[in-house]
């Protein structure tokens, strides 16, 4: 999470040695539960899209993450081959407890 604290900010993932901002269309509550748990930050409090707290300058992750909610880390979650048409206006912001 890129932001003011360890447990809130713009979500970025490392893919092929490149940091990528996660598109808000590719993320849901189950995904948020896994990310917050992986970061040892409790439960998700807010999931906001539309670059609510600023746009990133990283590449965009446009594939849909499909966590069931019980995975210990996000990289264990399946990823859909479906891609969303996203721009930096669609960056996801996540706040964990």
C-alpha positions in Angstrom: 0.0 0.0 0.0 1.4 3.3 -1.1 0.2 6.1 1.2 0.4 7.8 4.6 0.5 4.6 6.7 1.4 1.0 6.4 -2.3 0.0 6.4 -3.8 2.4 4.0 -3.0 3.7 0.6 -3.0 3.0 -3.2 -2.7 -0.7 -3.8 0.3 -1.8 -6.0 1.4 -5.3 -6.9 4.8 -6.5 -8.0 4.6 -8.3 -11.3 7.7 -9.3 -13.4 9.9 -6.9 -11.4 7.5 -4.0 -12.1 5.2 -2.3 -9.6 1.7 -1.9 -10.9 -1.3 0.1 -9.5 -4.4 -2.1 -9.2 -7.4 -1.0 -11.2 -10.6 -0.5 -9.1 -12.7 -2.6 -11.5 -10.5 -5.6 -10.8 -10.9 -5.6 -7.0 -13.6 -6.5 -4.5 -14.2 -7.1 -0.8 -12.7 -10.7 -0.8 -9.6 -9.3 -2.4 -9.4 -6.6 0.3 -9.7 -9.1 3.1 -6.7 -11.0 1.8 -4.5 -7.9 1.3 -5.3 -6.5 4.8 -4.6 -9.9 6.4 -1.4 -10.4 4.4 -0.1 -7.0 5.6 -1.2 -7.8 9.2 -3.5 -4.8 9.2 -6.8 -6.3 10.4 -10.0 -6.2 8.4 -10.7 -3.9 5.4 -12.5 -0.7 6.4 -12.8 1.1 3.0 -12.2 0.2 -0.6 -12.4 3.3 -2.8 -11.8 3.6 -6.6 -11.6 6.4 -9.1 -8.2 7.4 -7.7 -9.9 8.8 -4.6 -6.6 9.7 -2.9 -4.4 10.3 -5.9 -3.2 8.7 -9.1 -0.2 6.5 -9.2 2.6 6.7 -11.8 3.1 2.9 -12.0 1.8 0.7 -14.8 -1.8 -0.4 -14.3 -2.7 -4.0 -13.3 -5.8 -4.6 -15.4 -6.5 -8.3 -14.8 -9.3 -9.2 -12.4 -8.0 -10.7 -9.0 -10.4 -13.4 -7.8 -9.7 -14.1 -4.2 -12.1 -16.3 -2.3 -11.2 -14.4 0.9 -9.5 -17.2 2.8 -6.0 -17.0 1.1 -3.1 -16.0 3.3 -1.5 -13.9 0.5 -2.7 -12.2 -2.6 -0.3 -14.1 -4.9 -2.3 -17.3 -4.0 -5.4 -15.8 -5.5 -6.5 -16.8 -9.0 -6.3 -14.1 -11.7 -8.8 -13.9 -14.5 -7.7 -13.6 -18.1 -10.3 -10.9 -18.5 -8.7 -7.5 -18.6 -10.3 -4.1 -17.8 -9.7 -0.9 -19.7 -8.2 1.2 -16.9 -6.2 4.4 -16.6 -4.6 6.1 -13.6 -8.0 7.6 -13.0 -9.1 4.1 -11.8 -6.5 3.5 -9.1 -7.7 1.6 -6.1 -7.3 2.9 -2.5 -7.6 0.6 0.4 -7.9 1.3 4.1 -7.4 -1.6 6.6 -8.2 -1.5 10.3 
